[in-house]
Amino acid sequence: MFGEELRKAREKAGLTQEQLAFRAGVHRTYISLLERDLKSPTLNMLFRLCKALAIPAGKLVARIEKRMNENRGND
């Protein structure tokens, strides 16, 4: 779920994976791993990504929480 929301936020910001990675100070492959939910970010990395995307971390977390709650209703 995090990965899809990260990808949506990145695309809304008009950034490529490479551009986001540069802004956040990580390798592009790390962004790819996050977007495919193969890795989870640390709290520090979450803040770095959100700063690079120019969105509040709470906003991104709220989107993820909303999706999790929606998915629980489908179980």
C-alpha positions, 0 to 999 in steps of 0.5 A: 500500500505504501508503494502505490501511494508513494508512486501516486504522490511522485507522479502528482509531483511530476517527478521520475523515480530518478528525480525523486531519488536525487532529491531524497538522496537515495538510489533510484532502485531504492525508490523502485523497491519502495513503490513495489512494496519490496522495501519499507521506509524508515521513519527518517526516510519517510520524512526525506521522501515527503520533503522531496515530494513537498507534501506533509508526511502526515498526508501521505500516512493518512492516505495509506491509513485510509486504504488500509481501513478500506481494505479491512472492510473487504475482508 
